[in-house]
Amino acid sequence: MKAIRHVKVKPRMDVSKLLEEFGNCSFTARRLHEAYSILVRMVDDPDCLKFLTVAGAAVPGGLRLVISDLLKRRLFDVLVTTGANLTHDFLEAIGEHHLRGSPYIDDQELREKGLSRIYDVYVKVESFTAMERKLRELLKGFPQRTMSGREFLSRLGEQLEDENSILRVCSERGIPIFCPALNDSILGLQVWMYTQTSGLKVDLFRDQAEILDLVWSSKKTGALILGGGVPKNYLNQALMTASKPLTYAVQITTDRPEYGGLSGATFEEAVSWGKVKPDAYKVTVPCDFTVALPILAAALIDKTSPS
């Protein structure tokens, strides 16, 4: 046992230094420091295939640049995310914006003004109309054949000019994006509508073989899991099938394990499924990841940037 050392905050303090201070105290602060320590170890391991899984409303919540910067620096090898996050990334890539609002408002009034609400974020309905127009324009240049979701998203990213787009960054750097619930999004719906009158088809079942090939060929696996949901489970299934449980495991979630949902499931529970190694470096941080991720990202980027 060691004595608690109280956090000392100093002027112009680096985020990485603050996280070191967190490591000497307790509760969520210490877990955030543990997460940082595990991620540094994971990033430094050349034998590890590194996954970033992103659920929730990360892009509308303002984390688009944080995620794309982590990917630009190749701190992760594979992205698993939702169709919603890719939808909102596409919106931003074509010049549309998410608007700061309030959850305390008449939603019928918002609807009459052509606004849709994501808690305290507003999105213009016309932004989705603009997305549909741009998407159909881009899809006309796609090969008229069946492709996996991973290939489709890579080709879509190639067509975007925004250098901060998650789709474009992954496409440029050869980082595969797996979106197992692509059809559960406005982007996926628009793609499906286009495929009904064209030779282009997107077969998400092909992704299963592609992610398994990546996991099977890896020596070790590690993951930063944001929010849980379908992305977390999709990765878990690949890990179980390939018998390559996580060596490094960090999850940031506000969900609780007592209700049986995967988003709150602990890594200790995951050991019983063969998703995580019994001796893995692992920690769960009970926190809103819109708070925790920028802190971790700032420290990781500082740690891995050339001096």
N, C-alpha and C positions, 0 to 999 in steps of 0.2 A: 504493500500500500504506500501511496505517496500523498503528501499534503496537497490540497487544492491551492493552486497559485492563481490569484485573482487577475483578471484581464487588465492589462495596462495599455491604454490607448494613447498614442503619441501624435503630434502634428505631422502631417504629410506621411502618414504611415502606409506602407505597401500592403495590399490585400493579403499577400502571402505571409507577411509578418503578423497580420491580425489573425490569420488562421493558425499560426503557430501558437499565439496566445490562447486561442480557443482550445488547443490541445491540452492545456494545463488546468482547464476548469471542468465543467460537467454538462449533463443534459444534452440538448440538441446541438449546442455549440461544439462540444467535444466530438459528437458524431460527425459533424461537418468537417472537422479536422481529420478524423479517421477516413472519411470519404476522399478527401484531398490526398492523403498519404497513400491510399490504395490506388487512386487514379494515377499518381506519379509513378508508382511501381509498375502499373499496367502499361502506361505509355512508354516506359523505358525498357519493356520486355520485347525484344525483337521476335520472339517465338509466339507472341500472342496475337490472335485475331480479335480486333477490338470493335465491339458493337456499341452504337448509340441508338437507344429506342426512345421515341418521343410520342407520347399520347397527349390528350388534353388539347387546350387551345393555346399552344405555345406561340404560334405566329401572331394571332390576334392580340395576345398578351404582351407582345413587344420583344420576343426573344429571337426573332428572325436573324439578326446580325450576329448575335452570340453563337447561334448554332452554325451559321455559315462560316464564321471565323474559326471555330473549332475544326470544321471540316476542311477549310482552306489550308490549315496547318497540318493536316493529315494526322490529327490526334486520334481519329477513329477511322476504321477501314470499311465499315458497313453501317448504313442508316436504315432503321426500320421505323416507319411512322404511319400516321393515319392519312386518309384521303382528305380530311378536313385541313390538316396543316399544309398539305401540298396545294390544296385549293387556294388557301389564303396567301401562300407564297407566290403562286401564279398571279393572283390579283395585284400584289405589290410589284411584281416583275413587269407588269404592263402599265404601271403608273397609277393604279388605284391605291386607295389608302384606307386604313382603319382609323376610326375617330374616337377620341376620348369622350365618354358620356357619363351617365349616371344610372344606377339600377333603380333609383327612386323616381320613376316617371310613368306616365300613362302610356302603356305599350300600344294601345289602339291609336294614340296620337302619333307615335313613331311610325306605325304602319301607314297611316295616312300621309306621312311625310316621305315615305319611300325608304325607311330605315329599318334594318333588322338589328336586334340586340344580342350581344354575347356578354352577359352580366353588365359591366360598365363600359363596353366597347360597342360602337355602332358601325354598321357596314351599309353602304348605299345599295339598294336593290339594283340600281343601274350599273353598279360595278360588276355584278354577275352577268348582266346583259353584255357589257363590254368584254367580259371574259369569254362568253360564248362566241361572240364575233371573232375575237382573236384566235381562239382555239380552233374553230372551224377553218380559219384561214391557214393555220399552221398544219392542221391534219391533212390538208389537200396535198401536201408535199411528202407525206409518209408513204413508205412501201405498202402496197395493197396486198398484205398477207397477214398471217397470224404470227404474233410475237408474244413473248412473256411480258408481264407487267414491268419487270426490271428493265428489259430492253426498251419498252415503250417510254418509260419515264426518263431513261437516258437520252433517247432521241428527242423527247420534248424539251429537256434541259438544253440540248444543243441549239435549239431554235430561239432561246431567250437571250436578250441583250443585257439584261441587268446582271452585273458582275457580283451582286450580293444575293442573288437568288439561290436558294438551297438546291433547287433542281439543276441550275446551271453549274454551280460549284461542284456538285457530285458528278455531273456529266463530264466536265473538263478534267477532273482528277481521277476518273475511273472508279469512283466510289459507288458501288451498287446501292440503289434504293429499293427496298422491299416494302410494298404497301398492300398487305393482305386484305384490307377492307377498302380498296380503292373505289369499288362500286358504291360504298356507303358514304358518298360525298357528292357535292355538286359537280366537281371536276369529273368524277367517275360517271355520273349520270350523263353529262354532256358527251363524254367519249362514247358511252354505250349508244346514245342516240345517233351519233355520227356513224358508228359501225353498222347500223341497221340498213344503210343505203350505200355502203362502200365495201371494198374488199378487205379493209383493215379490220383485224380482230385482235382482241387482247385476251389472252388465256392466262389467268392468274394461277392456275394449277401448274403451269410450267415453272413458276417461281419456286415451287417446292423443291424441285430437283436442283435448281441453281443455288439456293441457300444451303441445301444439304451438301452439295459439292464443296462449297466454301468451308463449311464446318468440318466435314470429313478430312479435308486436306490440311487442316490446322493442327499445330502441335498443342496449343493452349487456346482457351477462349476467355474473354473478359467483356464486361458490359457496364455501361452507365445507363440505368433504366429510369426514365422520367415519367412518373405518373402511372405506369402499369398498363392496363387495358390490353387491347388486341396486339399491339406491337410487342409487349412483354411476353404474352403467351405464344406468339408466332415464333419468337426466338427460342423460348423454352422447348417447344415441340421439336425444333431442329436439333437442339442440344441433346434432348432425350433420344431421338431417333439415331443420331450419330454417335451416341455414347461419349460426348465431349462436354461434360459439365464445366461450369464456369470456375476458373481459377481465381479470377478477380470479379467481384460483384458489388456494385453500388447501386442502391435504388433510393430515389427521393419521392416520397408519396405522402399525401394527407389521409389516405384510407387506412382503416383499421383491419386487423386480421380476423377479429372475432366473428365477422359476418360471413366468412367463407369466400369472399370475392378475391380474385387473383391480384387485383391492384394493391390490396393490403397484405397479401400473403408474405410471410417472412422467408428469408433465405434458409433459416433452419428447417422450415417446412419443405422448402425446395430440395433439400438434401435427400429427403425420403423418396422423391420422384427421380432422382438422378440428374437434376438440373444444375446443381451446385455441388462442388466437391466438399466433403466433410471438413477438410482442412483449408478451405478457400479463404482468401482475404476478403472479408465481406462486412458490409454495414448497411443498415437502413436508416435514412435520415428522415424523421417525421416533420416535413416542412413543405410549404408551397414552393415548387421548383422555379417559379418566376423570381423568387428571392434567392434561393440557394444556387441555381445554375450560374448566374452572372458572377457571383462571388468565387465559385470554383473555377469558372472559365478564366477569370482575370488572373487568378493565382497560377493556373496551369500554363496559360500563355506566357506569363512572366517567367515561369520556371523553365519553359522549353525554348524561349527566344534566345538567339545568340547574344552574348554579352558585348 
